[in-house]
Amino acid sequence: MIKIYKTVDGKVAPIEEFEKNCWINMTDPSAEEIEMVSTQYGIQEDYLRAALDNEEISRVEQDEDYNCSLITFDVPTLIKDSAELTYETYPIGIIETPVCVVTVCLHQTQIFEDIVAGKVKYVFTNLKTRFILQILYRAATRFLYFLRTINKRSAEVEMALHISMKNKELFQMLELEKSLVFFSTSLKSNQMVIEKLQRGRIIKLYEDDVELLEDVLIEVDQAIEMCSIYSNILSGEMDAFASIISNNLNIVMKVLTAITILMAIPTMVSSFYGMNVAGLPFASFGPVVTLTVVLTALVAFVLYKFHMFS
């Protein structure tokens, strides 16, 4: 799917035909659409296909023959069809040409939807460098938003685990920990991209753009730090709960062992007096029951003193 936008009267608005300094947004494009854009706007197909691979790493590349630059940047997303709260990342491709900016992604992206909806202020598609940096800044802030959500959800799951240790909460902790691993890997790649852009070789940086690029790097660095902290906390919580589960299992086994010992005493006494042998002491019902109760109570007291019931 291809949509074309351009800033009109200070707002990003859709347009029917290509115009200079417009923004071409491609979402899960077909092979025919990729070929058409490549032919009409002089962009090599490899650049247009780069972001369609979920495993594509963040990178920057410049093609002097086609006079265009490629930036692939990872963005976070919530997996809506998952039973648990799960996040992952996927790449978006930003291609700067002399006449327009082209963005390519495999999925619908909240970042682009926010720009079209006017949630991002002062977007001018004719200022290509600034427009690209605004996309990168919005992507970095999305990471921060999702990281705060993960931290909040982690606290909720921790409270639930204090009350009752169910597999559902443990699986949720595992999914959150996996999400943080995805975030950490993507953020470090994004950081390298921003640092390369700061050199000014891939896209031309104007004086007003340098400050915005620094803001993007600050947001990415903050997200990396938050991701590291939350990951360490979550990993520590998982280890702690694993130890608690193991300790609870040991307590259960200890109690069951104590109960087994107590149940063995009546069995042992009845087996002893059940032998067909004359002259056994206390060989009548009353004394046998009394002996069984006394021995059971004595052993129970000894087990209690050794904390076998707690």
NULOTI-885215 format. One record per residue (C-alpha): x, y, z; residue number from 0. Coordinates in steps of 0.5 Angstrom, whole numbers, padded with zeros to 4 digits. Each point is the difference from the previous one (the first is absolute). Layout:
// residues N
R_X_Y_Z_NUM
...
This chain:
// residues 310
R_0000_0000_0000_0
R_0003_0007_-0002_1
R_-0003_0006_0003_2
R_0003_0007_-0002_3
R_0000_0006_0005_4
R_0002_0007_0000_5
R_0000_0006_0005_6
R_-0005_0005_-0002_7
R_-0002_0006_0004_8
R_0004_-0003_0005_9
R_-0003_-0006_0001_10
R_0002_-0007_-0003_11
R_-0006_-0002_-0005_12
R_0000_-0005_-0005_13
R_0000_0001_-0008_14
R_-0002_-0004_-0006_15
R_0007_0001_-0004_16
R_0007_0001_0001_17
R_0003_0007_0001_18
R_0006_0002_0002_19
R_0002_0000_0007_20
R_-0005_-0005_0002_21
R_0000_-0006_0004_22
R_-0001_-0007_-0003_23
R_-0003_-0005_0006_24
R_0001_-0007_-0003_25
R_-0003_-0005_0005_26
R_0001_-0008_-0002_27
R_0001_0002_-0007_28
R_-0001_-0005_-0006_29
R_0005_-0002_-0005_30
R_-0003_0004_-0005_31
R_-0001_0006_0005_32
R_0008_0000_0001_33
R_0002_-0001_-0007_34
R_-0005_0006_-0002_35
R_0003_0005_0006_36
R_0007_-0002_-0002_37
R_-0001_0001_-0007_38
R_-0004_0007_0001_39
R_0005_0003_0005_40
R_0006_-0003_-0001_41
R_0001_-0004_0006_42
R_0004_-0007_0000_43
R_-0005_-0006_0002_44
R_0005_-0002_0005_45
R_-0002_0006_0004_46
R_-0007_-0001_0000_47
R_0000_-0007_0002_48
R_0005_0001_0005_49
R_-0005_0001_0006_50
R_-0005_-0005_-0003_51
R_0005_-0005_0004_52
R_-0002_-0001_0007_53
R_0007_-0002_0002_54
R_0003_0006_-0004_55
R_0005_0004_0005_56
R_0000_0007_0001_57
R_0005_0003_-0005_58
R_0002_0006_-0004_59
R_0002_0000_-0008_60
R_0001_0005_-0005_61
R_-0001_-0001_-0008_62
R_0004_0005_-0004_63
R_-0002_-0003_-0006_64
R_-0008_0001_0001_65
R_0002_0006_0005_66
R_-0004_-0002_0006_67
R_0001_-0003_0007_68
R_-0003_-0005_0004_69
R_-0001_-0001_0007_70
R_-0003_-0006_0003_71
R_-0002_0001_0008_72
R_-0004_-0005_0004_73
R_-0006_0002_0004_74
R_-0004_-0003_0005_75
R_-0007_-0003_0000_76
R_-0005_-0004_0004_77
R_-0002_-0007_-0003_78
R_-0008_0001_0001_79
R_-0001_-0008_-0002_80
R_0004_-0002_0006_81
R_-0003_-0003_0006_82
R_0005_0004_0005_83
R_0002_0007_-0001_84
R_0006_-0001_-0005_85
R_0004_0005_-0004_86
R_0005_-0001_-0005_87
R_0003_0005_-0005_88
R_0001_0000_-0008_89
R_0003_0005_-0005_90
R_-0002_0006_-0004_91
R_0004_0002_-0006_92
R_0000_0008_-0001_93
R_0003_0002_-0007_94
R_0002_0007_-0001_95
R_0000_0002_-0008_96
R_0001_0007_-0003_97
R_-0007_0001_-0001_98
R_-0004_-0004_0006_99
R_0001_-0005_0006_100
R_-0003_-0007_-0001_101
R_-0001_-0004_0006_102
R_-0001_-0008_0000_103
R_-0003_-0004_0005_104
R_-0003_-0007_0001_105
R_-0005_0001_0005_106
R_-0005_0006_0001_107
R_0005_0005_0005_108
R_-0003_0004_0005_109
R_0005_0005_-0001_110
R_-0002_0002_-0007_111
R_-0007_0000_0002_112
R_0001_0005_0005_113
R_0004_0004_-0005_114
R_-0006_0000_-0004_115
R_-0005_0001_0005_116
R_0004_0007_0002_117
R_0002_-0003_0007_118
R_0007_0002_-0002_119
R_0001_0008_-0001_120
R_0004_0004_-0005_121
R_0000_-0006_-0005_122
R_0003_0003_-0007_123
R_0001_-0005_-0005_124
R_0004_0005_-0004_125
R_0005_0000_0006_126
R_0002_-0007_-0002_127
R_0006_0000_0005_128
R_-0004_0002_0006_129
R_-0006_-0004_-0002_130
R_0004_-0006_0000_131
R_0003_0002_0007_132
R_-0007_0001_0003_133
R_-0002_-0007_-0003_134
R_0006_-0003_0004_135
R_-0001_0004_0006_136
R_-0008_-0003_0000_137
R_0003_-0007_0000_138
R_0005_0002_0006_139
R_-0006_0002_0004_140
R_-0004_-0006_-0002_141
R_0005_-0004_0003_142
R_0000_0004_0007_143
R_-0007_-0001_0000_144
R_0000_-0007_-0001_145
R_0005_-0001_0005_146
R_-0004_0004_0006_147
R_-0006_-0005_-0002_148
R_0005_-0006_0001_149
R_0002_0003_0007_150
R_-0007_0001_0002_151
R_-0003_-0007_-0002_152
R_0006_-0003_0003_153
R_-0002_0003_0007_154
R_-0007_-0002_-0001_155
R_0003_-0007_-0002_156
R_0004_0000_0006_157
R_-0006_0002_0005_158
R_-0004_-0006_-0003_159
R_0006_-0005_0001_160
R_0000_0002_0008_161
R_-0007_-0002_0000_162
R_0000_-0006_-0004_163
R_0006_-0003_-0004_164
R_-0004_-0002_-0007_165
R_0003_-0002_-0006_166
R_-0004_0005_-0004_167
R_0004_0006_0004_168
R_0007_-0004_-0001_169
R_-0001_-0001_-0007_170
R_-0002_0008_0000_171
R_0007_0001_0003_172
R_0003_-0004_-0005_173
R_-0003_0004_-0006_174
R_0002_0007_0003_175
R_0007_-0003_0001_176
R_0000_-0002_-0007_177
R_-0003_0007_-0002_178
R_0006_0003_0003_179
R_0005_-0004_-0003_180
R_-0003_0002_-0007_181
R_0000_0007_0002_182
R_0007_0000_0002_183
R_0003_-0003_-0006_184
R_-0004_0005_-0004_185
R_0002_0006_0004_186
R_0007_-0001_-0001_187
R_0000_0000_-0007_188
R_-0004_0006_0000_189
R_0005_0003_0004_190
R_0005_-0001_-0005_191
R_-0004_0003_-0006_192
R_-0001_0006_0004_193
R_0007_0001_0001_194
R_0002_-0001_-0007_195
R_-0005_0005_-0002_196
R_0003_0005_0004_197
R_0006_0000_-0004_198
R_-0004_0003_-0006_199
R_0002_-0004_-0005_200
R_-0006_-0004_-0002_201
R_-0005_0006_0001_202
R_0001_0007_0000_203
R_-0001_0003_0007_204
R_-0002_0007_0000_205
R_0002_0004_0007_206
R_-0008_-0001_0002_207
R_0001_-0007_-0001_208
R_0006_-0001_0004_209
R_-0004_0001_0007_210
R_-0005_-0005_-0002_211
R_0004_-0005_-0002_212
R_0004_0001_0007_213
R_-0007_-0001_0003_214
R_-0001_-0006_-0004_215
R_0006_-0003_0003_216
R_-0002_0002_0007_217
R_-0006_-0004_-0001_218
R_0003_-0006_-0002_219
R_0005_0000_0005_220
R_-0005_0001_0005_221
R_-0004_-0006_-0002_222
R_0006_-0004_0000_223
R_0002_0002_0007_224
R_-0008_-0002_0002_225
R_0000_-0006_-0004_226
R_0007_-0003_0004_227
R_-0003_0002_0006_228
R_-0007_-0003_-0001_229
R_0003_-0006_-0003_230
R_0005_-0001_0006_231
R_-0006_0001_0005_232
R_-0004_-0005_-0004_233
R_0005_-0005_0000_234
R_0001_0001_0007_235
R_-0007_-0001_0002_236
R_0000_-0006_-0005_237
R_0006_-0003_0004_238
R_-0004_0001_0007_239
R_-0006_-0003_-0002_240
R_0003_-0006_-0002_241
R_0004_-0001_0006_242
R_-0007_0002_0004_243
R_-0003_-0006_-0004_244
R_0005_-0005_0001_245
R_0000_0002_0008_246
R_-0008_-0001_0000_247
R_0001_-0007_-0004_248
R_0005_-0002_0006_249
R_-0004_0002_0005_250
R_-0006_-0004_-0003_251
R_0005_-0006_-0001_252
R_0002_0001_0007_253
R_-0007_0000_0003_254
R_-0002_-0006_-0004_255
R_0006_-0004_0002_256
R_-0002_0002_0008_257
R_-0007_-0003_-0002_258
R_0002_-0006_-0003_259
R_0005_-0001_0006_260
R_-0006_0001_0005_261
R_-0005_-0005_-0004_262
R_0005_-0005_0000_263
R_0000_-0001_0007_264
R_-0007_-0003_0001_265
R_0002_-0004_-0006_266
R_0006_-0003_0003_267
R_-0004_-0001_0007_268
R_-0006_-0004_-0003_269
R_0005_-0004_-0004_270
R_0004_-0002_0006_271
R_-0006_-0002_0004_272
R_-0003_-0003_-0006_273
R_0005_-0006_0000_274
R_-0003_-0006_0002_275
R_0005_-0001_0006_276
R_-0002_-0001_0007_277
R_0003_0004_0006_278
R_0000_0007_-0003_279
R_0000_0005_0005_280
R_-0006_0005_0001_281
R_-0004_-0005_-0005_282
R_-0007_0003_0001_283
R_-0004_0005_-0004_284
R_0001_0006_0005_285
R_0007_-0001_0002_286
R_0002_0000_-0007_287
R_-0004_0006_-0002_288
R_0003_0004_0006_289
R_0007_-0002_-0002_290
R_-0001_0002_-0008_291
R_-0003_0007_0002_292
R_0006_0001_0005_293
R_0005_-0002_-0005_294
R_-0003_0004_-0005_295
R_-0001_0006_0004_296
R_0007_-0001_0003_297
R_0003_0000_-0008_298
R_-0004_0006_-0002_299
R_0002_0004_0006_300
R_0008_-0002_-0002_301
R_-0002_0002_-0007_302
R_-0003_0007_0002_303
R_0006_0002_0004_304
R_0004_-0002_-0006_305
R_-0005_0005_-0004_306
R_-0002_-0005_-0005_307
R_-0007_0003_0000_308
R_0002_0007_-0003_309
